[in-house]
Amino acid sequence: MVLLKKSFFVLMIFMLFIISGCRGSMPVYHISEDIDFSFYKKMAVLPLDNLTSEKYAGEIVRQVVISELLASGLVDVALPGDVKSAFNNIGIKSVSALTSDQIRALGKALKAEALILGAVEEYGEVKTGNVSAPQVTISLMMADTGSGSIVWSITKTRGGAGFMARHFGARQETISETVLMLVREAIRTLAEY
């Protein structure tokens, strides 16, 4: 009986280590309570600010956001070329400096009820001991084009070497898999409402 209790205790400690080594982080997100998300039928994903040294990180994540929004079945998404054309026609130079008037104008030009904007804050490999693994951090926001206000936002990180990789050499996700799962988890917070 004592051996069984010790074995159970060791198993529980082991499970705690595995859980603490999980690859994702809890998302920090906000959703406006007074918004009916079924209203949003079409969105536009704007170019994401790239705060990393990886030249194409913003565009890579943007393409995955577009794909995952379409795959979710929640909304239709404006073509990136149409977004670029609307930027030129309205005279927008910077996504990070958008005003509520510009958000409304983009919505009207793209016939979209919402815009997705944000930043890629981290994109690349991190080293933990002698193990390298991809790690990506994104911040996304959804702006209502009728009011020009932010109605959803999320900041989320995924990656780093998990417990099994650090201690047993298990396979790591690729950077592409990390981005896909990270964006999918972020979009899932929208689908819940």
VEXZA-930790 format. One record per atom (N, C-alpha, C, O, CB): residue in one letter; x, y, z. Coordinates in steps of 0.2 Angstrom, whole numbers, plus 2048, in hexadecimal, padded with zeros to 3 digits. Glycine has a CB too. Layout:
AXYZ
...
***
This chain:
M8047FA800
M800800800
M804806800
M80380B7FD
M7FB800806
V80A806804
V80E80C804
V81280D7FD
V8128137FB
V81480B80A
L8138077FA
L8168087F4
L81280B7EE
L81480F7EA
L8198017F1
L80B8097EF
L80680C7EB
L8058137EC
L8058177E7
L7FF8087EC
K8058167F2
K80581D7F3
K80B8207F1
K80A8267EE
K80481E7FB
K81181E7F1
K8178217EF
K8178217E7
K8198267E4
K81D81D7F1
S81581C7E4
S81481C7DD
S80F8217DA
S8108257D6
S8128157DA
F8098227DE
F8048277DC
F80782E7DD
F8068327D9
F7FE8267E0
F80B82F7E2
F80E8357E4
F8138377DE
F81383D7DC
F8118357EB
V8178327DC
V81C8337D7
V8198357D0
V81B8397CD
V82182D7D6
L8148317CF
L8108327C9
L80D8397C9
L80D83D7C3
L80A82D7C8
M80A83B7CE
M8078427CE
M80C8487CD
M80B84C7CA
M8038437D5
I8128477D0
I81884C7D0
I81A84C7C8
I81B8517C5
I81E84A7D4
F81A8467C5
F81C8457BE
F8178497BA
F81984D7B5
F81D83E7BC
M8118487BB
M80B84B7B7
M80C8537B8
M80A8567B3
M8048497B9
L80D8557BE
L80E85C7BF
L81485F7BB
L8138657B8
L80F85D7C7
F81985C7BA
F81F85E7B6
F81D85E7AF
F81E8637AB
F8258597B7
I8198597AD
I8178597A6
I81285F7A4
I81386279F
I8138527A4
I80D8607A9
I8088657A8
I80C86C7A8
I80A8707A4
I8038657AD
S81186D7AD
S8148737AD
S8198747A7
S81B87A7A5
S8188747B3
G81A86F7A3
G81E87079D
G81A870797
G81D86F791
G82386A79D
C814871797
C80F872791
C81287778D
C81587C78F
C808873793
R810877786
R81387B781
R810882781
R81388777E
R81387877B
G80A882783
G806889782
G80688D788
G80788A78E
G7FF88777F
S804893788
S80389778D
S7FB89978E
S7F8898789
S80789D78D
M7F989A794
M7F289D794
M7F18A3790
M7F58A8792
M7F089D79C
P7EC8A478C
P7EC8AA788
P7E98B078D
P7E58AE791
P7E78A9782
V7EC8B678C
V7E98BB78F
V7E48BF78A
V7E78C1785
V7EF8C0791
Y7DE8BF78B
Y7DA8C2786
Y7D48C5789
Y7D28C478F
Y7D78BC781
H7D18C9784
H7CB8CE786
H7C68CD781
H7C78CD77B
H7CD8D5788
I7C08CC783
I7BA8CC77E
I7B58D1781
I7B28D0787
I7B78C577D
S7B38D677D
S7AD8DA77F
S7A78D6781
S7A58D277C
S7AC8E077A
E7A48D7786
E79E8D3788
E7988D5784
E7938D1784
E79D8D4790
D7978DB782
D7918DE77F
D7918DD777
D78D8E0774
D7908E5780
I7968D9775
I7968D876E
I7938D176C
I7948CC76F
I79E8D876B
D7908D1766
D78D8CB764
D7918C975E
D7918CC758
D7858CC761
F7968C475F
F79A8C275A
F7978BF753
F79B8BE74E
F79F8BD75C
S7918BD754
S78E8BA74E
S78C8C0749
S78B8BE743
S7878B7750
F78D8C674B
F78C8CC746
F7928CC741
F7918CE73B
F78C8D274A
Y7988C9743
Y79D8CA73F
Y79D8C5739
Y79E8BF73B
Y7A48CA743
K79C8C7733
K79C8C272D
K7A38C2729
K7A48BD726
K7968C3729
K7A68C8729
K7AC8C9725
K7B18CD729
K7AF8D272C
K7AA8CD71E
M7B78CB729
M7BD8CE72C
M7C28CF727
M7C38CC722
M7BF8CA732
A7C78D4729
A7CD8D5725
A7D38D472A
A7D28D7730
A7CD8DC722
V7D88D1728
V7DE8D072D
V7E38D572A
V7E58D4724
V7E08C872D
L7E58DA72E
L7E98DF72C
L7F08DC72D
L7F28D7730
L7E88E5730
P7F58DF729
P7FC8DD72A
P7FE8DE732
P7FC8E3735
P8018E2726
L8018D9734
L8038D973B
L80A8DC73C
L80F8DB738
L8038D173E
D80B8E0742
D8118E3743
D8168DD745
D8148D8748
D8118E8749
N81C8DE742
N8218D9744
N8268DB748
N82A8E0746
N8248D673D
L8268D974F
L82B8DC754
L8318D7755
L8348D775A
L8278DD75A
T8328D3750
T8378CE750
T83C8CF74B
T83C8D4747
T8348C774F
S8428CB74C
S8478CC747
S8468C8740
S84A8C873C
S84E8CA74A
E8418C3741
E83F8BF73B
E83B8C3736
E8368C5737
E83B8B973D
K83E8C4730
K83B8C972B
K8348C8729
K8308CD729
K83F8C9725
Y8328C2729
Y82B8C0726
Y8268BE72C
Y8218BB72A
Y82B8BB721
A8288BE732
A8248BB737
A81D8BE737
A8188BB738
A8278BD73E
G81C8C5736
G8168C8736
G8118C5731
G80B8C4732
G8168CF735
E8148C472B
E8108C2725
E80E8BB726
E8098B8724
E8148C371E
I8138B7728
I8128B072A
I80C8AF72E
I8088AB72D
I8188AC72C
V80C8B2734
V8078B1739
V8008B4736
V7FB8B1737
V8088B573F
R8008BA732
R7FA8BC72F
R7F78B772B
R7F18B672B
R7FC8C372B
Q7FB8B4726
Q7F88AF722
Q7F58A9726
Q7F08A6724
Q7FD8AC71D
V7F88A772B
V7F58A2730
V7EE8A4733
V7EA8A0734
V7FA89F735
V7EE8AB735
V7E88AD738
V7E38AD733
V7DD8AB735
V7E98B573B
I7E48AF72D
I7DF8AF727
I7DC8A8726
I7D68A7726
I7E28B2721
S7E18A3726
S7DF89C725
S7DB89A72A
S7D6896729
S7E5898724
E7DD89B730
E7D9898736
E7D289C737
E7CE898739
E7DD89973D
L7D28A2736
L7CB8A5736
L7C68A2731
L7C18A1732
L7CC8AD734
L7C98A172B
L7C589E726
L7C3896727
L7BD894727
L7C889E71F
A7C889372A
A7C788C72C
A7C288B732
A7BE886733
A7CD88972E
S7C2891736
S7BD89073C
S7B689173A
S7B188E73D
S7BE896741
G7B5893734
G7AE894731
G7AA89A734
G7A489B733
G7AA88E732
L7AD89E738
L7AA8A373C
L7A98A9737
L7A38AC737
L7AF8A6741
V7AD8AB733
V7AD8B172E
V7B08B0728
V7B48AB727
V7B08B7732
D7AF8B4723
D7B28B571D
D7B88BA71E
D7B78BE723
D7AD8B7717
V7BD8B971A
V7C38BE71B
V7C58C1715
V7C58BE70F
V7C98BA71E
A7C68C8715
A7C88CC70F
A7CF8CA70D
A7D38C8711
A7C88D3711
L7CF8CA706
L7D68C8703
L7DB8CD705
L7DA8D3706
L7D58C86FB
P7E18CB706
P7E78CF708
P7E88D5703
P7EA8DA705
P7ED8CB709
G7E78D36FD
G7E88D86F7
G7E38DE6F8
G7E48E46F7
G7E78D56F1
D7DD8DC6FA
D7D78E16FB
D7D98E6701
D7D88EC701
D7D18DE6FC
V7DC8E3706
V7DE8E670C
V7E38EB70A
V7E38F170C
V7E18E2712
K7E88E9706
K7EE8EE704
K7EB8F3700
K7ED8F9701
K7F38EA700
S7E68F26FB
S7E38F76F7
S7E08FC6FB
S7E09026FA
S7DF8F46F2
A7DC8FA700
A7D88FE705
A7DD903709
A7DB909709
A7D48FA709
F7E290070B
F7E790470E
F7EA90A70A
F7EA90F70C
F7ED900711
N7EB908704
N7EE90D6FF
N7E99126FD
N7EA9186FD
N7F090A6F8
N7E29106FC
N7DD9156FB
N7DB91A701
N7DA9206FF
N7D79116F9
I7DC917707
I7DA91B70D
I7E091F70F
I7E0924712
I7D8917712
G7E691D70D
G7EC92170F
G7EF91E715
G7F2922719
G7EB92870F
I7EE918717
I7F191671E
I7F891371D
I7F9910718
I7EC910720
K7FC916721
K803914721
K80590F726
K80A90B725
K80791B722
S80290F72C
S80490B731
S7FE908735
S7F990B737
S80890F736
V7FE901735
V7F88FE739
V7F88FF740
V7F3900743
V7F98F6738
S7FE900743
S7FF90174A
S7FC90874C
S7FB909752
S80690074D
A7FB90C748
A7F9913749
A7F2914747
A7F091A746
A7FE918746
L7EE90F745
L7E7910743
L7E3914748
L7E391374E
L7E4909741
T7DF918745
T7DA91C749
T7D3918748
T7D2914744
T7D9923747
S7CE91A74C
S7C891774C
S7C4919745
S7C1915742
S7C3919752
D7C691F743
D7C392173C
D7C691D737
D7C291B732
D7C592973B
Q7CC91B737
Q7CF917732
Q7CD910732
Q7CC90D72D
Q7D7917733
I7CB90D738
I7C9907739
I7C2907736
I7C0902732
I7C8905741
R7BE90C737
R7B790C734
R7B890C72C
R7B4909729
R7B3912736
A7BC91172A
A7BD911722
A7C090B71F
A7BD90971A
A7C2917721
L7C4907723
L7C6901720
L7C18FC720
L7C08F871B
L7CC8FE724
G7BC8FC725
G7B78F7725
G7B28F971F
G7AF8F471C
G7B38F872C
K7B18FF71E
K7AC901719
K7AF8FF712
K7AC8FC70E
K7AB908719
A7B6900711
A7B98FE70B
A7B98F7709
A7B98F5704
A7C090170A
L7BA8F370F
L7BB8EC70E
L7B48E870F
L7B48E270E
L7C08E9713
K7AF8EC711
K7A98E9712
K7A98E3718
K7A78DE717
K7A58E670C
A7AD8E571D
A7AF8E1723
A7AC8E4729
A7AD8EA72A
A7B78DF723
E7AA8E072D
E7A78E2734
E7AD8E2739
E7AC8E573E
E7A28DD736
A7B28DF738
A7B88DF73D
A7BE8DF739
A7BF8DC734
A7B78D9742
L7C48E173D
L7CA8E173A
L7CF8DD740
L7CE8DE746
L7CD8E8739
I7D38D973E
I7D88D6742
I7DF8D9741
I7E18DA73B
I7D88CE741
L7E18DC746
L7E88DF746
L7EC8DC74C
L7E98D9751
L7E78E6746
G7F28DE74C
G7F68DC752
G7FE8DB750
G8008DF74C
G7F48D5754
A8018D7754
A8098D7753
A80B8D0755
A8088CC758
A80C8DC758
V8118CE751
V8158C8753
V81A8CB757
V81F8CF755
V8178C474D
E81A8C975E
E81F8CB763
E8258C7763
E82B8C9765
E81C8CC769
E8248C1762
E82A8BC763
E8298B775D
E8248B475C
E82A8B976A
Y82F8B575A
Y82E8B0754
Y8358AD753
Y8398B0751
Y82B8B374E
G8368A7756
G83D8A4755
G83E89E75A
G83A89C75D
G8428A9755
E84489D75A
E84789775F
E84989A765
E84C89F766
E84C89375B
V84789776B
V84A898771
V84D892774
V84C88C772
V84489A776
K852893778
K85788E77A
K85588D782
K856892786
K85E88F779
T854887784
T85388578B
T85888078C
T85787A78A
T84C88378C
G85D882790
G86387D791
G86687B78A
G868880787
G860876794
N866875788
N869873782
N86487277C
N86686F777
N86E86D782
V85E87377E
V858872779
V856879776
V85487D77A
V85386E77D
S855879770
S85287F76C
S84B87D76A
S84A877768
S856881766
A84688176A
A840880768
A83D887766
A83E88C768
A83B87D76E
P838886761
P83588C75E
P83088F764
P82D88C768
P83088B758
Q830896764
Q82B89A768
Q8288A0765
Q82C8A4761
Q82F89C76F
V8228A1765
V81F8A6761
V81A8AA766
V8168A676A
V81B8A475B
T81A8B0766
T8158B476A
T8118B9765
T8148BC761
T8188B8770
I80B8B9766
I8078BE762
I8028C1766
I8008BF76B
I8038BA75C
S8008C7764
S7FB8CB767
S7F68CD761
S7F88D075C
S7FD8D276A
L7F08CB762
L7EB8CD75C
L7E58D175F
L7E38D0765
L7E88C6759
M7E28D575B
M7DC8D975D
M7D78D9758
M7D98D8752
M7DE8E075F
M7D18D975A
M7CC8DA755
M7C88E1756
M7C68E275C
M7C68D4755
A7C88E5751
A7C58EB751
A7BE8EB74E
A7BE8E9748
A7C98F174E
D7B98ED751
D7B28EE74E
D7B28F4749
D7B48F974B
D7AC8EE753
T7B18F3743
T7B18F873E
T7AB8FD73E
T7AC90373B
T7B18F5737
G7A68FB742
G7A1900743
G7A2905748
G7A190B747
G79A8FC745
S7A590374E
S7A7908753
S7AE90A753
S7B090F756
S7A590475A
G7B2906750
G7BA907750
G7BD905756
G7C3907757
G7BB90F74F
S7BA90175A
S7BD8FF761
S7BF8F8761
S7BC8F475D
S7B8901766
I7C38F7765
I7C68F0766
I7C18EC76A
I7BF8EE76F
I7CD8F0769
V7BF8E6767
V7BA8E276B
V7BD8DB76D
V7B98D7771
V7B48E1766
W7C38D976B
W7C68D376D
W7CD8D476C
W7D08D7767
W7C48CD768
S7D18D1771
S7D88D2770
S7DB8CC774
S7D88C9779
S7DB8D8773
I7E18C9772
I7E48C3775
I7EC8C4774
I7EE8C676F
I7E28BD772
T7EF8C2779
T7F78C1779
T7F88BA77B
T7F68B8780
T7FA8C777D
K7FC8B7777
K7FD8B0778
K8048AE776
K8068B0771
K7F88AB775
T8078A977A
T80E8A6778
T80D89F777
T80989C77B
T8138A877D
R81189C773
R811895772
R818893770
R81B89676C
R80C89276D
G81A88D773
G82188B771
G82588A777
G82388977D
G82488F76C
G82C88A776
G83188877B
G83188077C
G82D87D77A
G82F88B782
A83687E77F
A837877780
A833875785
A83487778B
A83F876781
G82F870784
G82B86D789
G82E86878D
G83486678C
G825869786
F82B865792
F82E861797
F83185B794
F837859795
F82985E79C
M82D85778F
M83085178C
M836853787
M83A84E787
M82A84E788
A836858784
A83C85A780
A84285C784
A847859782
A83A86077B
R84185F789
R84786178E
R84A85B791
R85085B792
R844866793
H846856793
H848851797
H84984A793
H84D846795
H84485079D
F84584978E
F84584378A
F846843783
F84683E77F
F83F83F78B
G84884A780
G84984A779
G844849775
G84584876F
G84F846778
A83D84A777
A83884A773
A83884F76D
A83B85476E
A83184A777
R83484D768
R834852762
R831858764
R82C859768
R83084E75C
Q83385E761
Q830864762
Q82C86675C
Q82C863757
Q83686A763
E82786B75D
E82386D758
E828871753
E82D874756
E81D87275A
T82687274D
T82A876748
T82787D74A
T82287E74D
T829874741
I82A882747
I828889748
I82188A744
I81D88D747
I82D88E745
S82088673F
S81A88773B
S81488473F
S80F887740
S81A883734
E81687E743
E81187B747
E80F87F74D
E80988074F
E813874749
T814883750
T813887755
T80F88D753
T80A88E757
T81A88A758
V81089074E
V80C89674B
V80589374A
V80089774C
V80F899745
L80488E747
L7FD88B745
L7F988A74C
L7F388C74C
L7FD885741
M7FC886751
M7F8885757
M7F788B75B
M7F288C75E
M7FC88075B
L7FC89075B
L7FB89675F
L7F589A75C
L7F189D760
L80289A75E
V7F589B755
V7F089F752
V7E989B753
V7E489E755
V7F18A074A
R7E9895752
R7E3891753
R7E089275A
R7DA89375B
R7E4889752
E7E489275F
E7E2893766
E7DF89A767
E7DB89B76B
E7E889176B
A7E289F764
A7E08A6765
A7D98A6762
A7D58A9765
A7E58AA761
I7D88A475B
I7D28A4758
I7CC8A075C
I7C78A375C
I7D38A1751
R7CE89B75F
R7C9897763
R7C689C768
R7C089B76A
R7CD891766
T7CA8A176B
T7C68A5770
T7C18A976D
T7BC8AB771
T7CC8AA773
L7C18AB766
L7BC8AE763
L7B68A9762
L7B08AB762
L7BE8B175C
A7B88A3760
A7B289E75E
A7AE89C764
A7A989A764
A7B689875B
E7B189D76A
E7AD89C770
E7A78A1772
E7A389F776
E7B289C776
Y7A78A676E
Y7A28AB76F
Y79E8AC76A
Y7998B076A
Y7A58B2771
***
